[in-house]
């Protein structure tokens, strides 16, 4: 019993024990990003009540707001190569905080109906505000990612370096998740009490939080690297291409060729994005020793495949609402349970993840998450119900078991990126690999779309009292089974052939 208590104490204290004061700047940036949702509910209601943006316009705005994240490599090049006032890290965090604050102040002006915020239409001022904030967050994120590879002393045994890099990533994910949990309920409760203007004023704390760490802690000097025009200029051209494709998708084209091209704009953007990002990664890797380069490429493929797996799609939640009777409050309960246990999982499994190879972690996560999805499939076929078990009980237990593993896959992925980040190019490298990981999610979304087109699931849609789309969940069971099979077989086979069978 005493041994068990000692192990438990060690596990609970591990993240705290591995914290170092020099990690504080990047952890404060991550915490600020996680807490940025403090005014999200107020903003959602304000947009709905005050702006005249249609659903299509909001979707188009979403495309614009995704651009800064898509071209993170451009910001990475700036952070790696351009020195401002003698600084390559702190100054960019300040600039990012300034952009976030400027965007928030514009929101305050709109909500408070101040004359100085009326230099354009309310809708256009809101768009400018949103773009400023997003660019600020992306810039700070790039700096924090770069610092996560620099705060670790490389003049120590390789195993110790890799373990410390893993703990930096664990602490970073914990900072984001902890902040997210803290503001999840608070954002709604405060929005119920205070005005929109007051809520936006409260959110000015976010840029302040992000600069605290870099202000009070002295950062190590970083040697700038030459600007890689292929990455910087190519990233900007790529951004223009994505904007044009995103814009064209929502236009009506009389020309058949253009209509065909923009009908498949998502697929075209994905293929071009994968080509561009792969080429940019190759530019950085070409000077690395061949054996290391081969390992990085294999690992990148495993990461991509793992994150590119499809989900069931919205049909699952529709079915849970319509057939199982899950309501908003219950989904909120599940979300809160998931968020809290996700943090607990990262905390308790931190030592295990830090000391195991990435492919091993991904392998057991694949198997465990597959097993834990089986009860949901069972609900569709009334298996738990036949034993008198309430569906909500199954959902709560399943969420409680599955949630601790939700964020764990990110830790080994980010650790590997940090381990192999080339000196002088770390911000660019991290940004490119982050873009690759996000692109994998796009692939998963396309995969999900195709499966839902084959196995159609529909909720009842009523217009003017007439049913225009009938409720049909008959394909949901087979869809869940196929998704489950794909999610376990493809990653396992990929990991086996790339990382186990051909290990040498």
VEXDREN-56269 format. One record per residue (C-alpha): residue number from 0; residue in three letters; x, y, z. Coordinates in Angstrom, 2 decimals. Example, Ala and Ser with C-alpha at 12.3 -4.5 7.8 and 13.67 -1.06 7.14 Angstrom:
<sites>
  num  residu       c1       c2       c3
    0     ALA    12.30    -4.50     7.80
    1     SER    13.67    -1.06     7.14
</sites>
This chain:
<sites>
  num  residu       c1       c2       c3
    0     UNK     0.00     0.00     0.00
    1     UNK     2.84     2.32     0.89
    2     UNK     4.48     1.59    -2.47
    3     UNK     1.25     2.46    -4.31
    4     UNK     0.98     5.76    -2.41
    5     UNK     4.61     6.58    -3.25
    6     UNK     3.99     5.88    -6.96
    7     UNK     0.82     7.99    -6.89
    8     UNK     2.60    10.86    -5.15
    9     UNK     5.42    10.68    -7.69
   10     UNK     2.93    10.73   -10.56
   11     UNK     1.01    13.68    -9.15
   12     UNK     4.16    15.67    -8.44
   13     UNK     5.93    14.94   -11.75
   14     UNK     4.71    17.95   -13.76
   15     UNK     5.37    20.30   -10.81
   16     UNK     8.78    18.75   -10.16
   17     UNK     9.82    19.27   -13.78
   18     UNK     8.74    22.92   -13.90
   19     UNK    11.58    25.44   -14.26
   20     UNK    11.29    29.21   -13.98
   21     UNK    12.69    29.67   -17.50
   22     UNK     9.57    27.87   -18.83
   23     UNK     7.30    30.62   -17.45
   24     UNK     7.32    32.94   -20.52
   25     UNK     6.06    30.31   -22.95
   26     UNK     3.63    28.81   -20.43
   27     UNK     2.07    32.24   -19.81
   28     UNK     1.58    32.67   -23.58
   29     UNK    -0.12    29.26   -23.82
   30     UNK    -2.22    30.02   -20.74
   31     UNK    -3.36    33.33   -22.26
   32     UNK    -4.37    31.54   -25.46
   33     UNK    -6.32    28.95   -23.48
   34     UNK    -8.08    31.72   -21.52
   35     UNK    -8.96    33.73   -24.65
   36     UNK   -12.44    32.18   -24.63
   37     UNK   -13.39    34.31   -21.61
   38     UNK   -15.52    36.57   -23.85
   39     UNK   -16.42    34.00   -26.54
   40     UNK   -20.05    33.49   -25.43
   41     UNK   -20.62    37.24   -25.11
   42     UNK   -19.12    37.74   -28.58
   43     UNK   -21.31    35.01   -30.09
   44     UNK   -24.49    36.62   -28.76
   45     UNK   -23.33    40.13   -29.69
   46     UNK   -22.59    39.08   -33.30
   47     UNK   -26.00    37.43   -33.53
   48     UNK   -27.84    40.47   -32.15
   49     UNK   -25.87    43.40   -33.57
   50     UNK   -24.34    42.42   -36.91
   51     UNK   -26.06    41.87   -40.23
   52     UNK   -23.70    39.12   -41.36
   53     UNK   -25.40    36.17   -43.03
   54     UNK   -24.40    32.56   -42.37
   55     UNK   -22.49    32.53   -45.67
   56     UNK   -20.69    35.74   -44.71
   57     UNK   -19.66    34.27   -41.36
   58     UNK   -18.35    31.16   -43.12
   59     UNK   -16.36    33.38   -45.48
   60     UNK   -15.02    35.29   -42.48
   61     UNK   -13.94    31.97   -41.01
   62     UNK   -11.88    31.35   -44.16
   63     UNK   -10.16    34.70   -43.75
   64     UNK    -9.47    34.09   -40.06
   65     UNK    -7.87    30.72   -40.83
   66     UNK    -5.28    32.29   -43.15
   67     UNK    -2.84    33.47   -40.43
   68     UNK    -2.77    29.94   -38.98
   69     UNK    -2.28    28.46   -42.46
   70     UNK     0.79    30.63   -43.12
   71     UNK     2.45    30.19   -39.73
   72     UNK     5.70    29.50   -41.59
   73     UNK     5.78    33.18   -42.65
   74     UNK     5.61    34.30   -39.02
   75     UNK     8.16    31.60   -38.19
   76     UNK    10.59    33.09   -40.72
   77     UNK    10.16    36.54   -39.20
   78     UNK    10.74    35.27   -35.66
   79     UNK    13.81    33.26   -36.76
   80     UNK    15.42    35.91   -38.94
   81     UNK    14.22    39.47   -38.27
   82     UNK    15.59    41.24   -35.17
   83     UNK    13.54    44.22   -33.93
   84     UNK    15.10    46.57   -31.34
   85     UNK    17.67    43.89   -30.57
   86     UNK    15.05    41.25   -29.76
   87     UNK    13.80    38.13   -31.52
   88     UNK    11.41    36.79   -28.90
   89     UNK    10.17    39.36   -26.36
   90     UNK     9.44    42.03   -28.98
   91     UNK     7.26    39.67   -31.02
   92     UNK     5.28    38.72   -27.91
   93     UNK     4.74    42.45   -27.26
   94     UNK     3.68    43.03   -30.87
   95     UNK     1.27    40.08   -30.66
   96     UNK    -0.17    41.42   -27.39
   97     UNK    -0.57    44.84   -28.98
   98     UNK    -2.50    43.37   -31.91
   99     UNK    -4.75    41.36   -29.58
  100     UNK    -5.39    44.46   -27.44
  101     UNK    -6.13    46.57   -30.54
  102     UNK    -8.66    44.00   -31.76
  103     UNK   -10.30    43.89   -28.32
  104     UNK   -10.43    47.68   -28.05
  105     UNK   -12.25    47.83   -31.39
  106     UNK   -14.80    45.35   -29.99
  107     UNK   -15.21    47.53   -26.92
  108     UNK   -15.79    50.54   -29.19
  109     UNK   -18.42    48.66   -31.20
  110     UNK   -20.24    47.34   -28.13
  111     UNK   -20.13    50.72   -26.43
  112     UNK   -21.16    52.56   -29.60
  113     UNK   -18.18    54.95   -29.34
  114     UNK   -17.68    57.45   -32.21
  115     UNK   -14.03    56.44   -32.75
  116     UNK   -15.13    52.90   -33.66
  117     UNK   -17.37    54.14   -36.48
  118     UNK   -14.66    54.70   -39.11
  119     UNK   -16.31    51.94   -41.20
  120     UNK   -19.45    49.85   -41.09
  121     UNK   -19.98    47.86   -37.91
  122     UNK   -19.47    44.61   -39.86
  123     UNK   -16.16    45.75   -41.37
  124     UNK   -14.84    47.05   -38.05
  125     UNK   -15.66    43.67   -36.51
  126     UNK   -13.78    41.87   -39.29
  127     UNK   -10.73    44.11   -38.75
  128     UNK   -10.95    43.44   -35.01
  129     UNK   -11.09    39.67   -35.52
  130     UNK    -8.14    39.69   -37.95
  131     UNK    -5.97    41.77   -35.61
  132     UNK    -6.64    39.40   -32.71
  133     UNK    -6.00    36.25   -34.74
  134     UNK    -2.71    37.59   -36.13
  135     UNK    -1.66    38.50   -32.59
  136     UNK    -2.41    35.02   -31.26
  137     UNK    -0.62    33.32   -34.18
  138     UNK     2.49    35.49   -33.72
  139     UNK     2.63    34.74   -30.00
  140     UNK     2.02    31.03   -30.62
  141     UNK     4.95    30.89   -33.06
  142     UNK     7.23    32.53   -30.46
  143     UNK     6.07    30.17   -27.69
  144     UNK     6.62    27.14   -29.94
  145     UNK    10.15    28.31   -30.72
  146     UNK    10.92    28.95   -27.05
  147     UNK     9.68    25.46   -26.14
  148     UNK    12.70    24.06   -28.03
  149     UNK    15.15    26.65   -26.68
  150     UNK    14.55    26.52   -22.92
  151     UNK    16.08    23.04   -22.69
  152     UNK    19.81    22.69   -22.18
  153     UNK    21.10    20.56   -25.07
  154     UNK    24.47    19.95   -23.34
  155     UNK    23.27    16.89   -21.44
  156     UNK    22.62    13.22   -22.31
  157     UNK    20.24    12.69   -25.24
  158     UNK    17.70    10.79   -23.08
  159     UNK    17.62    13.66   -20.57
  160     UNK    17.16    16.26   -23.34
  161     UNK    14.28    14.32   -24.89
  162     UNK    12.60    13.79   -21.51
  163     UNK    12.86    17.49   -20.65
  164     UNK    11.51    18.52   -24.07
  165     UNK     8.57    16.17   -23.49
  166     UNK     7.82    17.77   -20.13
  167     UNK     7.93    21.25   -21.64
  168     UNK     5.24    20.13   -24.13
  169     UNK     3.23    18.47   -21.35
  170     UNK     3.33    21.64   -19.25
  171     UNK     2.34    23.68   -22.32
  172     UNK    -0.72    21.53   -23.02
  173     UNK    -1.62    21.63   -19.32
  174     UNK    -1.42    25.45   -19.35
  175     UNK    -3.78    25.70   -22.33
  176     UNK    -6.21    23.11   -20.96
  177     UNK    -6.22    24.51   -17.42
  178     UNK    -7.01    27.99   -18.72
  179     UNK    -9.73    26.58   -20.97
  180     UNK   -11.40    24.78   -18.08
  181     UNK   -11.19    27.89   -15.88
  182     UNK   -13.04    30.08   -18.40
  183     UNK   -15.42    27.45   -19.84
  184     UNK   -18.18    28.10   -17.33
  185     UNK   -16.99    31.56   -16.31
  186     UNK   -17.49    32.96   -19.83
  187     UNK   -21.20    32.11   -19.70
  188     UNK   -21.80    33.14   -16.10
  189     UNK   -20.13    36.53   -16.54
  190     UNK   -21.90    37.14   -19.87
  191     UNK   -25.20    36.63   -18.03
  192     UNK   -24.29    39.34   -15.51
  193     UNK   -22.31    41.99   -17.38
  194     UNK   -22.86    43.98   -20.57
  195     UNK   -21.07    43.13   -23.81
  196     UNK   -18.82    46.16   -23.42
  197     UNK   -17.80    45.10   -19.91
  198     UNK   -17.10    41.54   -21.06
  199     UNK   -14.79    42.79   -23.81
  200     UNK   -13.04    45.05   -21.29
  201     UNK   -12.51    42.02   -19.03
  202     UNK   -10.89    40.16   -21.94
  203     UNK    -8.13    42.82   -22.08
  204     UNK    -6.51    40.75   -19.34
  205     UNK    -5.52    38.21   -22.02
  206     UNK    -2.75    40.24   -23.74
  207     UNK    -1.51    41.34   -20.30
  208     UNK    -1.15    37.70   -19.18
  209     UNK     0.81    36.84   -22.33
  210     UNK     3.51    39.46   -21.73
  211     UNK     4.04    38.85   -17.99
  212     UNK     6.45    35.93   -18.43
  213     UNK     8.69    37.52   -21.08
  214     UNK     8.77    40.76   -19.05
  215     UNK     9.90    39.35   -15.72
  216     UNK    12.14    36.51   -16.96
  217     UNK    15.36    37.17   -18.86
  218     UNK    15.40    35.28   -22.17
  219     UNK    18.51    33.74   -23.71
  220     UNK    19.85    35.55   -26.76
  221     UNK    19.07    33.80   -30.04
  222     UNK    21.29    33.93   -33.12
  223     UNK    19.24    35.03   -36.16
  224     UNK    19.32    32.95   -39.34
  225     UNK    19.21    34.31   -42.90
  226     UNK    15.75    34.82   -44.39
  227     UNK    14.68    31.92   -46.60
  228     UNK    12.81    33.72   -49.39
  229     UNK    11.41    30.46   -50.72
  230     UNK     9.56    29.94   -47.44
  231     UNK     8.71    33.59   -46.72
  232     UNK     7.63    34.59   -50.24
  233     UNK     6.16    31.16   -50.99
  234     UNK     4.09    31.34   -47.80
  235     UNK     2.66    34.72   -48.79
  236     UNK     1.79    33.52   -52.31
  237     UNK     0.23    30.42   -50.77
  238     UNK    -1.91    32.62   -48.50
  239     UNK    -3.23    34.58   -51.47
  240     UNK    -4.08    31.30   -53.23
  241     UNK    -6.03    29.99   -50.21
  242     UNK    -7.95    33.28   -49.92
  243     UNK    -8.94    33.19   -53.60
  244     UNK   -10.05    29.55   -53.39
  245     UNK   -12.01    30.22   -50.20
  246     UNK   -13.69    33.24   -51.72
  247     UNK   -14.49    31.49   -54.99
  248     UNK   -16.15    28.57   -53.24
  249     UNK   -19.08    30.77   -52.19
  250     UNK   -19.61    32.50   -55.55
  251     UNK   -21.89    31.46   -58.41
  252     UNK   -19.90    30.80   -61.58
  253     UNK   -21.41    30.74   -65.07
  254     UNK   -18.18    29.36   -66.52
  255     UNK   -18.29    25.54   -66.30
  256     UNK   -14.55    25.15   -65.82
  257     UNK   -14.43    27.66   -62.95
  258     UNK   -17.58    26.15   -61.44
  259     UNK   -15.94    22.70   -61.51
  260     UNK   -12.68    23.99   -60.01
  261     UNK   -14.35    25.80   -57.13
  262     UNK   -16.73    22.90   -56.51
  263     UNK   -13.65    20.94   -55.45
  264     UNK   -11.85    23.88   -53.89
  265     UNK   -11.37    22.07   -50.57
  266     UNK    -9.64    19.13   -52.27
  267     UNK    -7.52    21.42   -54.45
  268     UNK    -6.45    23.54   -51.47
  269     UNK    -5.58    20.36   -49.54
  270     UNK    -3.42    18.92   -52.35
  271     UNK    -1.64    22.23   -52.99
  272     UNK    -1.17    22.78   -49.24
  273     UNK     0.34    19.31   -48.76
  274     UNK     2.68    19.87   -51.72
  275     UNK     3.80    23.33   -50.54
  276     UNK     4.31    22.35   -46.90
  277     UNK     6.13    19.10   -47.82
  278     UNK     8.48    21.05   -50.09
  279     UNK     9.18    23.63   -47.39
  280     UNK     9.90    20.88   -44.85
  281     UNK    12.28    19.28   -47.37
  282     UNK    14.12    22.62   -47.72
  283     UNK    14.86    22.55   -44.00
  284     UNK    15.66    18.82   -43.83
  285     UNK    17.93    18.57   -46.88
  286     UNK    21.07    19.49   -44.88
  287     UNK    20.33    17.01   -42.08
  288     UNK    22.14    13.65   -41.87
  289     UNK    20.36    10.98   -43.95
  290     UNK    19.48     8.54   -41.16
  291     UNK    17.98    11.30   -39.02
  292     UNK    16.14    12.74   -42.02
  293     UNK    14.64     9.31   -42.80
  294     UNK    13.45     8.92   -39.20
  295     UNK    11.87    12.39   -39.19
  296     UNK    10.05    11.72   -42.48
  297     UNK     8.72     8.36   -41.24
  298     UNK     7.60     9.97   -37.99
  299     UNK     5.91    12.81   -39.87
  300     UNK     3.99    10.26   -41.97
  301     UNK     2.87     8.41   -38.82
  302     UNK     1.77    11.71   -37.23
  303     UNK    -0.11    12.70   -40.37
  304     UNK    -1.89     9.36   -40.72
  305     UNK    -2.86     9.23   -37.03
  306     UNK    -4.43    12.70   -37.17
  307     UNK    -6.01    12.21   -40.61
  308     UNK    -8.41     9.51   -39.50
  309     UNK   -12.12    10.21   -40.09
  310     UNK   -14.80    10.80   -37.46
  311     UNK   -18.45     9.75   -37.60
  312     UNK   -19.58    13.33   -38.26
  313     UNK   -22.48    15.35   -36.82
  314     UNK   -24.94    12.51   -37.40
  315     UNK   -23.85    10.88   -34.14
  316     UNK   -24.84    13.89   -32.04
  317     UNK   -28.08    14.29   -33.99
  318     UNK   -28.94    10.68   -33.15
  319     UNK   -28.02    11.18   -29.49
  320     UNK   -30.31    14.22   -29.36
  321     UNK   -33.27    12.83   -31.35
  322     UNK   -33.23     9.18   -30.28
  323     UNK   -31.42     9.05   -26.93
  324     UNK   -32.85    12.37   -25.72
  325     UNK   -29.54    14.04   -24.77
  326     UNK   -30.17    17.77   -24.17
  327     UNK   -27.94    20.87   -24.03
  328     UNK   -27.39    20.60   -20.29
  329     UNK   -26.29    16.97   -20.59
  330     UNK   -23.86    17.75   -23.43
  331     UNK   -22.54    20.57   -21.25
  332     UNK   -22.00    18.08   -18.42
  333     UNK   -20.14    15.72   -20.75
  334     UNK   -18.00    18.62   -22.02
  335     UNK   -17.08    19.69   -18.49
  336     UNK   -16.26    16.12   -17.45
  337     UNK   -14.15    15.71   -20.58
  338     UNK   -12.21    18.94   -20.05
  339     UNK   -11.37    18.22   -16.43
  340     UNK   -10.42    14.58   -16.97
  341     UNK    -8.34    15.52   -20.02
  342     UNK    -6.13    17.64   -17.76
  343     UNK    -6.01    14.85   -15.20
  344     UNK    -4.94    12.39   -17.89
  345     UNK    -2.06    14.56   -19.06
  346     UNK    -1.01    15.05   -15.45
  347     UNK    -1.10    11.39   -14.42
  348     UNK     0.40     9.95   -17.62
  349     UNK     3.09    12.62   -18.00
  350     UNK     6.00    10.45   -16.82
  351     UNK     4.89     7.49   -18.95
  352     UNK     4.60     9.61   -22.12
  353     UNK     7.86    11.45   -21.54
  354     UNK     9.87     8.22   -21.38
  355     UNK     8.25     6.15   -24.15
  356     UNK     8.86     6.35   -27.93
  357     UNK     6.22     8.38   -29.79
  358     UNK     5.06     5.50   -31.97
  359     UNK     4.52     3.33   -28.88
  360     UNK     2.30     6.01   -27.32
  361     UNK     0.31     6.46   -30.54
  362     UNK    -0.08     2.69   -30.87
  363     UNK    -1.63     2.14   -27.45
  364     UNK    -3.72     5.30   -27.74
  365     UNK    -5.16     3.99   -31.02
  366     UNK    -6.13     0.68   -29.43
  367     UNK    -7.54     2.20   -26.23
  368     UNK    -9.64     4.89   -27.94
  369     UNK   -11.03     2.27   -30.32
  370     UNK   -12.08     0.02   -27.44
  371     UNK   -13.64     2.96   -25.60
  372     UNK   -15.79     3.88   -28.62
  373     UNK   -17.41     0.43   -28.69
  374     UNK   -20.03     1.25   -25.96
  375     UNK   -21.39     4.06   -28.19
  376     UNK   -21.81     1.58   -31.03
  377     UNK   -23.46    -0.72   -28.51
  378     UNK   -26.00     2.01   -27.68
  379     UNK   -27.04     2.17   -31.33
  380     UNK   -27.77    -1.56   -31.29
  381     UNK   -29.53    -1.36   -27.87
  382     UNK   -27.03    -3.66   -26.15
  383     UNK   -26.64    -1.70   -22.85
  384     UNK   -30.37    -0.89   -22.88
  385     UNK   -31.21    -4.60   -23.03
  386     UNK   -29.42    -4.97   -19.66
  387     UNK   -31.39    -2.07   -18.18
  388     UNK   -28.50     0.41   -18.39
  389     UNK   -29.51     4.02   -19.11
  390     UNK   -27.82     5.54   -22.23
  391     UNK   -26.83     8.64   -20.26
  392     UNK   -24.99     6.46   -17.74
  393     UNK   -23.09     4.79   -20.58
  394     UNK   -22.22     8.17   -22.11
  395     UNK   -20.96     9.59   -18.80
  396     UNK   -18.85     6.50   -18.01
  397     UNK   -17.49     6.39   -21.57
  398     UNK   -16.58    10.10   -21.48
  399     UNK   -14.93     9.65   -18.09
  400     UNK   -12.83     6.76   -19.42
  401     UNK   -11.99     8.28   -22.81
  402     UNK   -11.31    11.90   -21.84
  403     UNK    -7.97    11.35   -20.06
  404     UNK    -6.54    10.16   -23.40
  405     UNK    -8.00    12.99   -25.53
  406     UNK    -4.97    15.31   -25.50
  407     UNK    -2.22    12.74   -24.92
  408     UNK    -1.50    12.18   -28.61
  409     UNK    -0.30    15.77   -28.98
  410     UNK     2.50    15.37   -26.44
  411     UNK     4.74    12.87   -28.32
  412     UNK     4.07    14.67   -31.59
  413     UNK     5.14    18.05   -30.23
  414     UNK     8.08    16.49   -28.41
  415     UNK     9.44    14.99   -31.63
  416     UNK     9.07    18.33   -33.38
  417     UNK    11.01    19.98   -30.55
  418     UNK    13.75    17.32   -30.51
  419     UNK    14.58    17.73   -34.20
  420     UNK    14.08    21.49   -34.48
  421     UNK    17.18    22.79   -36.36
  422     UNK    19.10    25.51   -34.55
  423     UNK    18.38    28.94   -36.01
  424     UNK    15.25    27.67   -37.78
  425     UNK    13.22    26.48   -34.82
  426     UNK    10.27    28.86   -35.17
  427     UNK     9.97    28.09   -38.89
  428     UNK    10.32    24.35   -38.29
  429     UNK     7.69    24.30   -35.56
  430     UNK     5.31    26.40   -37.68
  431     UNK     5.71    24.08   -40.69
  432     UNK     5.12    20.93   -38.64
  433     UNK     2.11    22.55   -36.95
  434     UNK     0.75    23.35   -40.43
  435     UNK     1.30    19.71   -41.42
  436     UNK    -0.60    18.51   -38.35
  437     UNK    -3.46    20.90   -39.05
  438     UNK    -3.49    19.73   -42.65
  439     UNK    -3.91    16.17   -41.39
  440     UNK    -7.10    17.29   -39.64
  441     UNK    -8.27    18.72   -42.96
  442     UNK    -7.63    15.33   -44.55
  443     UNK    -9.66    13.73   -41.77
  444     UNK   -12.49    16.18   -42.43
  445     UNK   -12.52    15.35   -46.14
  446     UNK   -12.41    11.63   -45.31
  447     UNK   -15.39    12.12   -42.99
  448     UNK   -17.28    14.05   -45.68
  449     UNK   -16.83    11.25   -48.24
  450     UNK   -18.00     8.58   -45.78
  451     UNK   -21.08    10.65   -44.93
  452     UNK   -21.86    11.00   -48.63
  453     UNK   -21.77     7.20   -49.00
  454     UNK   -23.56     6.36   -45.74
  455     UNK   -26.12     9.15   -45.56
  456     UNK   -27.44    10.10   -42.12
  457     UNK   -30.11    12.81   -41.86
  458     UNK   -32.07    14.59   -39.15
  459     UNK   -35.61    15.81   -39.70
  460     UNK   -35.72    19.28   -41.25
  461     UNK   -39.04    21.17   -41.18
  462     UNK   -39.72    24.29   -43.22
  463     UNK   -43.05    26.16   -43.02
  464     UNK   -44.58    23.21   -41.21
  465     UNK   -43.57    20.76   -43.95
  466     UNK   -40.92    18.05   -43.60
  467     UNK   -38.39    18.67   -46.39
  468     UNK   -35.76    16.19   -45.11
  469     UNK   -36.94    13.05   -43.30
  470     UNK   -35.15    11.63   -40.26
  471     UNK   -32.98     8.67   -41.24
  472     UNK   -30.41     7.09   -38.91
  473     UNK   -30.47     3.65   -40.54
  474     UNK   -26.89     4.03   -41.86
  475     UNK   -25.39     5.35   -38.62
  476     UNK   -24.52     1.93   -37.21
  477     UNK   -22.53     0.75   -40.23
  478     UNK   -20.92     4.21   -40.51
  479     UNK   -19.68     3.99   -36.90
  480     UNK   -18.36     0.46   -37.44
  481     UNK   -16.47     1.41   -40.62
  482     UNK   -15.00     4.52   -38.99
  483     UNK   -13.88     2.44   -36.00
  484     UNK   -12.23    -0.19   -38.23
  485     UNK   -10.43     2.48   -40.27
  486     UNK    -9.29     4.32   -37.13
  487     UNK    -7.60     1.25   -35.70
  488     UNK    -6.27    -0.56   -38.79
  489     UNK    -4.71     2.27   -40.81
  490     UNK    -2.62     3.83   -37.96
  491     UNK    -1.57     0.42   -36.59
  492     UNK    -0.46    -0.85   -40.02
  493     UNK     1.38     2.42   -40.73
  494     UNK     3.17     2.39   -37.37
  495     UNK     4.09    -1.29   -37.78
  496     UNK     5.60    -0.97   -41.26
  497     UNK     7.35     2.38   -40.78
  498     UNK     8.45     2.33   -37.13
  499     UNK     8.58    -1.32   -36.01
  500     UNK     9.24    -3.65   -38.97
  501     UNK    11.66    -1.24   -40.67
  502     UNK    13.08     0.13   -37.45
  503     UNK    16.60    -0.01   -38.68
</sites>
